[in-house]
Amino acid sequence: MTILDARYAAQAVNAQGKAFFYDDPACLLDQLNGWGGPSLSPKEVYLADYLASTRQRPSWLPAEKALLYHNPKVRTPMGSGLLAFADRRALEAHLKERPERAGGRTLTWQEALKEGERRPWVPTDFFPPPPKVP
């Protein structure tokens, strides 16, 4: 997948070491939950640290250590409103700089995966959700 803004990128690495890249964490979450694309069993998962990344270069965080921030008003490549931060302090610094993004909620990677079992993270405003693959 083409990454237009690396601050929103996500990456999964399979057992053979092949990396799969996503332009929005929601795309990876949806694929892992069976909402489209081939089945994927990653050995490692990384998210771009929003504050430490630039548009051209991601700074990867292990997904398990990232703090996700969800606010549908935040524009992301696939419209998910999901941003990844290294910690709460980094998120608070971002919200202080961009107060119009306040009012969202924080999640761990595991919480986001669990929530994605019930519904896709990528908004379905224009396209119906793909069938869930068992």
N, C-alpha and C positions, 0 to 999 in steps of 0.2 A: 504494500500500500504506500502511496506517496504521502510523505509527511510535509505539510505546508508550514506548520508552526510547531517546532520541537517542544515547546513548553507544555503541550498537551499530549505528548506521545506516550505510548505504552509498548512493552516488548515482552514476548514469551519465548522461552528457549526450550526446545524439546530435548528428550534424552540423548539424541544423536548430536546435539549442539547446534542445530539449525535455529536461527532467530527469526521470529515473525514480528513484524512491526505494525502498529496501529496508530491512527491519527487522533484517537480519543480513547481514554480508558474504558468508556462505555462499550466500544466495539469489542475489546478483549473480554470484558465481563460478559457480554451477550454471547460471544462464541463459547466461552467456558461453560456457560449455562445452557447451551444447546439451542440458542435462538438464531442460528444461522451459521453458515460456513461448516467446513468439515470438523469432526471431533478433534479436540486438541487436549493432550495431557501434558502440560508443561512441567519441566523439571525446575525451571526458574521463571519468575515473573518480576518485571521491573516497571516502574512508572517514572515519568519525567518529573523531577522536583520543579514545580512551577516557578519558584523564586530563583533557584540556582541555574535554571536553564535559560537559553536565549532562543530566539526564533529559529536559528540555524543549528544549534547544538544542545542536545538534552544532557542533563546531569541526572543519571539514573539512581533511583532508590529501590531497594527491594520492596515489593508491594506490601509484604507483611509488616514492614516498619513505617510505611507511609500513613499519613493522616489525610483522608479524603474529605473534601469540602463540596457539598452539593447545594447549589442554588440555581434553579431553572432560569433565573434572570441573567446568569453569567453566560455569555456567548462562548461556546466551544465549537470545534470543527463539526461535530455531529449533533450539536444541540443538547448534549446531556447535562451541561452545567456542572460537570465534575472537574475538580482541580486536585492535584496531589501536592502535599507539603511534607517537609522533613519532620515537623513537629508543630505543636500548638503555638509556640512562640512565633514561628515563621508565618503561620496563618494569621495570627493577631496583627503582626506587622503589615501583612498584605491588606487586611481589612481596614487598618488605620489609614493606609495610603489610598485605598479604594473603598470608602465608606458606602458607596452605592451598591456594593456587593454584599453588604451585611444582610443578615436575616436567613442565612442558609443553615445547614446542619452538618455535623461532622460524623464520619463513619470510619471504621477500620476496613481493611481490605476484606476480611472475613464477613463483616456485616454487609458490605456492598455485594459480595457474592451471594449471600443468603437472600438478600432482597431481590436480586436478579433471578432467582429461581421462580419467583411469582410473576414477574413481568420484565420485558426488555428495558434496558437503560436508555437505548437510543430512542428518542421520541418517535411515535408512530403517526404523527399528524398528517404526513403526506403519503406514507406507504403503510399498508397493514403490516403487523409483525409477521416475520417468517414463522412457519410452523416449528414448534419445538421438537428437536431431535432427541429421541430417548437416550 
